[in-house]
Amino acid sequence: MFKATLIEKDEAGHRAGLREIDEAQLPEGDVTVDVAYSTLNYKDGLAITGKGPVVRKFPMVPGIDIAGTVRESRHPDYKAGDRVVLNGWGVGETHWGGLAQVARLKGGWLVPLPEAFTPRQAMAIGTAGYTAMLCVMALERHGVSPDKGEVVVTGAAGGVGSTAVALLSRLGYTVVAVSGRPAEADYLRGLGAAEVLDRASFSEPGKPLARERWAGAVDVVGSHTLANVCAATKYRGVVTACGLAQGMDLPASVAPFILRGVSLIGIDSVMCPRPERLEAWGRLVRDLDPAKLEAITDEIGLTDVVATAERLMAGRVRGRVVVDVSR
């Protein structure tokens, strides 16, 4: 038996809670992992609270991130004792995830946990930090260097945003953070933001084209915020989009794209190919300040997951939430 957060949905409705589960109920997979830490992401919050159609089959153990040690393996790349990490691949949506003490997974979804990181640090990074790194890599790949000008990060007090601010500032970029939480301004400046702007000036309908300001952008918000970021992006600037906190819609015009040559790059962390995953984790070892990582991280136990998910969806959680599944 092991403990896990379990989401159930039937005639009685949607509910989530801490349960004792028999290992015989674990799904199919060729690697069994003793989970050390998981995380609580926005997608996990949607799944646990039922506020978004994230879960595709029930019952479901949520948790899109896993760090732990291989117990048993039939996969040629892994053996008992190996430290591994997982992000995405539909785990927590269609396959039982990491908010549990044991997980059974497909070996092709795993990557080795970098020696530089403890399992807790890997989960402090998690999908949020790995996605932020993918955004930074895309900006670099499309020619956005620190000398080109300011880079704006929306949803900056969240997990992706906090890590993006820390990464970009360490790489020498001038970072402007956008947040709807004025109380977090000092926190964001501590991560390296040169300026903090109120999201109110981004979240309402704006002009098709605005004054050119941003050389690049990391957007986790979508909707009007993303449209306004694109409208104010410089000629040949690059906007990376990886979230939908404000909405899935994009009420924009083609003006920034056909008049200024702005590039809008979609960032998908779930099905990202393995070589790019390995590159991102290698870059995180090099480019993420461990002290900044600790500053953006809070830790909870499995017993706190459901209540913290409610706070997360209410916008009352900043940075990263690491889950110690042993408690």
Helices and strands as residue ranges (DSSP letters): E 2-10, E 13-21, G 23-25, E 31-39, H 42-49, E 65-73, E 83-87, E 102-105, G 107-109, E 111-112, H 119-141, G 146-148, E 151-153, H 159-170, E 175-179, G 182-184, H 185-191, E 195-198, G 199-201, E 214-219, H 223-231, E 233-241, H 255-259, E 263-266, H 274-287, H 290-295, E 297-301, G 302-304, H 305-313, E 320-324
